């Protein structure tokens, strides 16, 4: 895999920070050279997914010379990431909680990446 220049973060929600199945997880990369945000979500659909509409949206909203984005754009990115999910309800959490969690994780990782 090619090395990407830019902030890269991962977060999960689960019973502990160990090798345990997540309720939801998210990885986010800001590729400064390609001027592109990339996001991966896990435990919120049958297979890991990339919320392409969210990636496309925020990639167009980021001022890549910062990088920075408006609070409204960051919030919308989280909403679009959540909308891309298709979670199930099981013993770890409800579908509604997983969908919400995916959006919160995506938004928080973007905020963290923009501060890096």
TORZALUM-113762 format. One record per atom (N, C-alpha, C): residue in three letters; atom name; x, y, z. Coordinates in steps of 0.02 Angstrom, whole numbers. Layout:
<pts>
PT  residu  atome    east   north      up
PT     ALA     CA       X       Y       Z
...
</pts>
This chain:
<pts>
PT  residu  atome    east   north      up
PT     UNK      N      42     -59       0
PT     UNK     CA       0       0       0
PT     UNK      C      44      62       0
PT     UNK      N      26     112     -38
PT     UNK     CA      66     173     -39
PT     UNK      C      60     210      27
PT     UNK      N     114     243      46
PT     UNK     CA     114     284     106
PT     UNK      C      77     349      92
PT     UNK      N      32     367     137
PT     UNK     CA      -8     428     128
PT     UNK      C      17     481     176
PT     UNK      N      26     541     151
PT     UNK     CA      47     597     193
PT     UNK      C     -15     633     219
PT     UNK      N     -23     633     285
PT     UNK     CA     -79     667     317
PT     UNK      C    -100     630     379
PT     UNK      N    -143     661     419
PT     UNK     CA    -166     630     481
PT     UNK      C    -206     566     468
PT     UNK      N    -196     517     512
PT     UNK     CA    -231     454     508
PT     UNK      C    -252     434     578
PT     UNK      N    -316     418     588
PT     UNK     CA    -340     401     655
PT     UNK      C    -388     341     651
PT     UNK      N    -392     306     708
PT     UNK     CA    -438     250     715
PT     UNK      C    -470     254     784
PT     UNK      N    -534     237     788
PT     UNK     CA    -569     234     853
PT     UNK      C    -622     180     849
PT     UNK      N    -637     153     907
PT     UNK     CA    -690     102     912
PT     UNK      C    -730     113     975
PT     UNK      N    -790      87     972
PT     UNK     CA    -833      84    1031
PT     UNK      C    -842      10    1046
PT     UNK      N    -827     -10    1106
PT     UNK     CA    -833     -80    1125
PT     UNK      C    -827     -86    1200
PT     UNK      N    -835    -146    1226
PT     UNK     CA    -834    -155    1299
PT     UNK      C    -766    -140    1330
PT     UNK      N    -712    -146    1291
PT     UNK     CA    -646    -127    1316
PT     UNK      C    -599    -115    1257
PT     UNK      N    -543     -83    1271
PT     UNK     CA    -494     -69    1218
PT     UNK      C    -448    -128    1208
PT     UNK      N    -475    -184    1193
PT     UNK     CA    -436    -245    1183
PT     UNK      C    -460    -279    1119
PT     UNK      N    -437    -338    1108
PT     UNK     CA    -457    -376    1049
PT     UNK      C    -527    -403    1060
PT     UNK      N    -575    -359    1055
PT     UNK     CA    -645    -375    1066
PT     UNK      C    -685    -349    1007
PT     UNK      N    -737    -384     987
PT     UNK     CA    -779    -362     932
PT     UNK      C    -808    -294     949
PT     UNK      N    -804    -248     903
PT     UNK     CA    -828    -180     913
PT     UNK      C    -904    -174     906
PT     UNK      N    -932    -125     940
PT     UNK     CA   -1000    -104     927
PT     UNK      C   -1000     -64     862
PT     UNK      N    -948     -23     854
PT     UNK     CA    -937      16     793
PT     UNK      C    -864      37     793
PT     UNK      N    -834      44     734
PT     UNK     CA    -766      69     729
PT     UNK      C    -759     111     666
PT     UNK      N    -708     154     666
PT     UNK     CA    -698     200     611
PT     UNK      C    -624     214     602
PT     UNK      N    -602     216     541
PT     UNK     CA    -534     238     523
PT     UNK      C    -542     296     475
PT     UNK      N    -500     347     483
PT     UNK     CA    -504     406     440
PT     UNK      C    -434     428     421
PT     UNK      N    -426     444     357
PT     UNK     CA    -363     468     331
PT     UNK      C    -377     532     291
PT     UNK      N    -337     584     303
PT     UNK     CA    -338     643     261
PT     UNK      C    -275     639     217
PT     UNK      N    -284     625     154
PT     UNK     CA    -228     620     106
PT     UNK      C    -214     691      81
PT     UNK      N    -162     722     108
PT     UNK     CA    -148     792      92
PT     UNK      C    -125     800      20
PT     UNK      N     -91     751      -8
PT     UNK     CA     -67     757     -77
PT     UNK      C    -124     749    -127
PT     UNK      N    -168     700    -115
PT     UNK     CA    -225     689    -160
PT     UNK      C    -283     736    -144
PT     UNK      N    -278     771     -87
PT     UNK     CA    -333     815     -64
PT     UNK      C    -398     776     -61
PT     UNK      N    -395     721     -23
PT     UNK     CA    -451     674     -20
PT     UNK      C    -457     645      50
PT     UNK      N    -518     644      76
PT     UNK     CA    -532     610     139
PT     UNK      C    -554     539     124
PT     UNK      N    -529     492     165
PT     UNK     CA    -549     423     158
PT     UNK      C    -571     397     226
PT     UNK      N    -625     359     226
PT     UNK     CA    -654     336     290
PT     UNK      C    -675     264     282
PT     UNK      N    -663     225     334
PT     UNK     CA    -686     156     336
PT     UNK      C    -726     145     399
PT     UNK      N    -782     110     394
PT     UNK     CA    -825      96     451
PT     UNK      C    -831      20     459
PT     UNK      N    -830      -3     521
PT     UNK     CA    -837     -73     534
PT     UNK      C    -889     -87     586
PT     UNK      N    -916    -147     586
PT     UNK     CA    -967    -171     633
PT     UNK      C   -1034    -133     626
PT     UNK      N   -1044    -101     569
PT     UNK     CA   -1106     -63     559
PT     UNK      C   -1141     -84     494
PT     UNK      N   -1120    -140     467
PT     UNK     CA   -1151    -169     407
PT     UNK      C   -1126    -241     402
PT     UNK      N   -1150    -277     353
PT     UNK     CA   -1130    -347     344
PT     UNK      C   -1055    -353     330
PT     UNK      N   -1026    -304     299
PT     UNK     CA    -954    -302     285
PT     UNK      C    -929    -231     300
PT     UNK      N    -863    -223     311
PT     UNK     CA    -837    -155     319
PT     UNK      C    -855    -113     257
PT     UNK      N    -864     -49     268
PT     UNK     CA    -885      -7     212
PT     UNK      C    -850      61     213
PT     UNK      N    -851      92     155
PT     UNK     CA    -828     161     149
PT     UNK      C    -889     204     133
PT     UNK      N    -901     255     172
PT     UNK     CA    -957     300     158
PT     UNK      C    -939     350     103
PT     UNK      N    -944     328      42
PT     UNK     CA    -920     367     -16
PT     UNK      C    -951     437     -21
PT     UNK      N   -1016     442      -8
PT     UNK     CA   -1048     508     -12
PT     UNK      C   -1018     555      40
PT     UNK      N   -1004     529      99
PT     UNK     CA    -973     570     152
PT     UNK      C    -902     590     132
PT     UNK      N    -864     543     104
PT     UNK     CA    -796     558      81
PT     UNK      C    -797     612      27
PT     UNK      N    -840     603     -22
PT     UNK     CA    -844     651     -77
PT     UNK      C    -864     720     -51
PT     UNK      N    -914     722      -7
PT     UNK     CA    -937     785      20
PT     UNK      C    -881     822      56
PT     UNK      N    -849     789     105
PT     UNK     CA    -800     825     146
PT     UNK      C    -737     841     107
PT     UNK      N    -720     799      58
PT     UNK     CA    -661     814      17
PT     UNK      C    -669     880     -19
PT     UNK      N    -730     896     -39
PT     UNK     CA    -744     959     -72
PT     UNK      C    -752    1018     -25
PT     UNK      N    -762    1005      39
PT     UNK     CA    -773    1058      89
PT     UNK      C    -710    1079     126
PT     UNK      N    -660    1036     127
PT     UNK     CA    -598    1050     164
PT     UNK      C    -556    1101     127
PT     UNK      N    -532    1151     164
PT     UNK     CA    -481    1197     140
PT     UNK      C    -414    1160     151
PT     UNK      N    -387    1130      99
PT     UNK     CA    -330    1086     104
PT     UNK      C    -265    1123     121
PT     UNK      N    -265    1188     118
PT     UNK     CA    -205    1226     138
PT     UNK      C    -199    1229     213
PT     UNK      N    -252    1211     250
PT     UNK     CA    -252    1212     323
PT     UNK      C    -225    1148     354
PT     UNK      N    -254    1091     347
PT     UNK     CA    -323    1083     322
PT     UNK      C    -374    1104     374
PT     UNK      N    -429    1129     351
PT     UNK     CA    -484    1149     397
PT     UNK      C    -550    1145     359
PT     UNK      N    -604    1141     399
PT     UNK     CA    -672    1139     371
PT     UNK      C    -718    1172     421
PT     UNK      N    -775    1195     397
PT     UNK     CA    -823    1228     441
PT     UNK      C    -855    1177     487
PT     UNK      N    -878    1199     546
PT     UNK     CA    -913    1153     591
PT     UNK      C    -974    1121     558
PT     UNK      N   -1010    1158     516
PT     UNK     CA   -1068    1130     482
PT     UNK      C   -1048    1074     434
PT     UNK      N    -992    1083     399
PT     UNK     CA    -969    1031     353
PT     UNK      C    -947     969     391
PT     UNK      N    -913     978     448
PT     UNK     CA    -892     921     489
PT     UNK      C    -952     883     515
PT     UNK      N   -1003     920     539
PT     UNK     CA   -1064     889     563
PT     UNK      C   -1098     850     507
PT     UNK      N   -1103     878     448
PT     UNK     CA   -1135     845     391
PT     UNK      C   -1097     782     371
PT     UNK      N   -1031     784     375
PT     UNK     CA    -991     725     360
PT     UNK      C   -1011     668     406
PT     UNK      N   -1019     681     471
PT     UNK     CA   -1040     630     518
PT     UNK      C   -1109     603     501
PT     UNK      N   -1155     647     482
PT     UNK     CA   -1222     625     463
PT     UNK      C   -1220     580     402
PT     UNK      N   -1182     599     352
PT     UNK     CA   -1177     558     291
PT     UNK      C   -1145     491     305
PT     UNK      N   -1095     490     348
PT     UNK     CA   -1064     427     367
PT     UNK      C   -1115     381     400
PT     UNK      N   -1154     409     446
PT     UNK     CA   -1205     370     480
PT     UNK      C   -1258     343     431
PT     UNK      N   -1277     384     383
PT     UNK     CA   -1327     364     333
PT     UNK      C   -1302     306     290
PT     UNK      N   -1237     298     283
PT     UNK     CA   -1209     244     241
PT     UNK      C   -1212     176     274
PT     UNK      N   -1227     174     338
PT     UNK     CA   -1225     111     375
PT     UNK      C   -1289      70     365
PT     UNK      N   -1284       6     379
PT     UNK     CA   -1341     -39     377
PT     UNK      C   -1332     -90     434
PT     UNK      N   -1335     -65     496
PT     UNK     CA   -1318    -108     553
PT     UNK      C   -1375    -155     573
PT     UNK      N   -1356    -204     615
PT     UNK     CA   -1404    -250     644
PT     UNK      C   -1408    -237     719
PT     UNK      N   -1459    -262     749
PT     UNK     CA   -1465    -262     822
PT     UNK      C   -1443    -331     846
PT     UNK      N   -1398    -331     896
PT     UNK     CA   -1378    -394     927
PT     UNK      C   -1361    -380    1000
PT     UNK      N   -1327    -427    1034
PT     UNK     CA   -1313    -419    1105
PT     UNK      C   -1265    -361    1119
PT     UNK      N   -1228    -337    1069
PT     UNK     CA   -1181    -282    1080
PT     UNK      C   -1213    -213    1074
PT     UNK      N   -1268    -208    1038
PT     UNK     CA   -1301    -144    1030
PT     UNK      C   -1357    -146     979
PT     UNK      N   -1398     -95     982
PT     UNK     CA   -1453     -90     934
PT     UNK      C   -1429     -60     868
PT     UNK      N   -1466     -71     817
PT     UNK     CA   -1449     -42     752
PT     UNK      C   -1448      34     757
PT     UNK      N   -1495      62     792
PT     UNK     CA   -1498     136     800
PT     UNK      C   -1436     162     835
PT     UNK      N   -1414     128     888
PT     UNK     CA   -1354     149     925
PT     UNK      C   -1292     143     880
PT     UNK      N   -1287      90     842
PT     UNK     CA   -1229      80     798
PT     UNK      C   -1226     134     744
PT     UNK      N   -1283     149     715
PT     UNK     CA   -1285     201     663
PT     UNK      C   -1263     268     692
PT     UNK      N   -1291     285     750
PT     UNK     CA   -1272     347     784
PT     UNK      C   -1197     347     800
PT     UNK      N   -1173     292     826
PT     UNK     CA   -1102     286     846
PT     UNK      C   -1056     296     787
PT     UNK      N   -1073     268     730
PT     UNK     CA   -1031     276     670
PT     UNK      C   -1025     349     650
PT     UNK      N   -1080     385     653
PT     UNK     CA   -1078     456     637
PT     UNK      C   -1037     496     686
PT     UNK      N   -1044     481     749
PT     UNK     CA   -1006     516     801
PT     UNK      C    -931     502     793
PT     UNK      N    -914     438     783
PT     UNK     CA    -843     421     774
PT     UNK      C    -814     456     713
PT     UNK      N    -849     455     657
PT     UNK     CA    -825     487     596
PT     UNK      C    -814     562     608
PT     UNK      N    -863     594     639
PT     UNK     CA    -857     666     652
PT     UNK      C    -798     681     697
PT     UNK      N    -791     642     752
PT     UNK     CA    -737     655     799
PT     UNK      C    -668     643     769
PT     UNK      N    -663     591     728
PT     UNK     CA    -598     579     696
PT     UNK      C    -581     633     646
PT     UNK      N    -631     659     611
PT     UNK     CA    -618     715     566
PT     UNK      C    -596     776     605
PT     UNK      N    -630     791     660
PT     UNK     CA    -610     848     701
PT     UNK      C    -538     839     725
PT     UNK      N    -521     780     748
PT     UNK     CA    -453     765     771
PT     UNK      C    -402     773     715
PT     UNK      N    -420     749     656
PT     UNK     CA    -375     754     598
PT     UNK      C    -363     826     577
PT     UNK      N    -414     867     582
PT     UNK     CA    -407     936     562
PT     UNK      C    -366     976     613
PT     UNK      N    -360     951     674
PT     UNK     CA    -318     984     725
PT     UNK      C    -245     961     721
PT     UNK      N    -233     904     687
PT     UNK     CA    -165     874     685
PT     UNK      C    -117     918     646
</pts>
